[in-house]
Each structure stands twice: as C-alpha cells, then as structure tokens.
Amino acid sequence: MKLRETILKEHSKANCMRIVKWVGDDQKRFDELLNLFLNDEYRVVQRAAWPMSYCVEDHPEFVKKHFAKILKVVEQPGANDSVKRNTVRFLQHVDIPMRFHGRVMDICFRFFSSPTEAVAIKAFSIAVLQNLAKLYPEIINEIKLIIEERWDHETPALKSRAKKLLKEFK
C-alpha cells in the first residue's frame, strides 16, 4: 500500500479502517503512519490522525517511544481539531508515561476549560483527566471548578460526560 496516496484518496470511515487493517500489529507500518501525522502537509496530517488513534487503541505499545513528538504536535498553536481530537481520544486508552503526566494534564485542562474548543476534544479531555485523577486526586477540585464555571455554556453531551466524572468522584 502506498500509504500517503491512500490517505489522500478519500476521507471516510472505510478508508480509515483500511489503513488500520494495513497497519495491523506492525510497528514499522505504524511508524510510517505516524511519520505522516507528524511531518506532512495539513490535509495528510488531518487524515492520518483518525486511523492513528484507532491503531493506538488496538496497540497502545506502538506509541510509547513517540509520546514526546505527539504531544509537541498537539501543543502547537493552531493545531487542527483532528490532531487534537484523535490524540486526546487515544490518550484515554493508554498508560501515559509518568514523565508526561503533568504535560498531558496541562493540555487536557486547557482544552477542557476553553470556551472555543470542540465538544469532542473537551469530552475526551475530561476522560483523560478522570483517569489521571485516580493517580492525582488533588486535581479533582480543579476539574469540578471548571465544570461549575462552564456548566451553563456547555452542550448536553459534555454535561453528560461531566456528570459521570462528578458521580465517580463524589
């Protein structure tokens, strides 16, 4: 498969799953996909993000050696929503190396508290923070404060996710 050409061919669930199947359990193929995610033009990066997140969910070990590079991309000012959404989506499903806990918390708090961030990015950020709060219970009050401050301005879907978090940490 010519990966870059396949990514550019179409943006669809079927194409995404075709790429995920092609990567399978092959670290080298994942690294090829990740290289496009990290280094290519906007459209390729945007389209590579979706299959990358599914690959990481299936094989969390694929991303361990790449954490710093991935976080650098998602932290860039102007990072596109696809990059942010798919990165935070897979962060829910992996063991984040301890040395990145603070950095990931900062990213997720920034996304979650932003009035302009997309709902899916916020929802995935809440889930990541919920996982990290089990290790760092001192962040629970900060999460609750943001939920209270943003409550009247959020969508029903985000409120539902927030309620689940609040219920868990009563």
TAHUBEL-V27669 format. One record per backbone hydrogen bond with DSSP energy under -1.0 kcal/mol. CO is the residue of the C=O (numbers start at 1). NH is the residue of the N-H. If there is no record, write none. Layout:
((CO;NH) (CO;NH))
This chain:
((1;3) (2;6) (3;7) (4;8) (5;9) (12;16) (13;17) (14;18) (15;19) (16;20) (17;21) (18;22) (19;23) (20;24) (23;26) (26;30) (27;31) (28;32) (29;33) (30;34) (31;35) (32;36) (33;37) (34;38) (35;39) (36;40) (41;45) (42;46) (43;47) (44;48) (45;49) (48;52) (49;53) (50;54) (51;55) (52;56) (53;57) (54;58) (55;59) (59;62) (60;63) (63;66) (66;70) (67;71) (68;72) (69;73) (70;74) (71;75) (76;79) (80;84) (81;85) (82;86) (83;87) (84;88) (85;89) (86;90) (87;91) (90;93) (97;100) (98;101) (100;104) (101;105) (102;106) (103;107) (104;108) (105;109) (106;110) (107;111) (108;112) (109;113) (118;122) (119;123) (120;124) (121;125) (122;126) (123;127) (124;128) (125;129) (126;130) (127;131) (128;132) (129;133) (132;135) (132;136) (136;139) (137;140) (139;143) (140;144) (141;145) (142;146) (143;147) (144;148) (145;149) (146;150) (147;151) (150;153) (151;154) (155;159) (156;160) (157;161) (158;162) (159;163) (160;164) (161;165) (162;166) (163;167) (164;168) (165;169) (167;170))
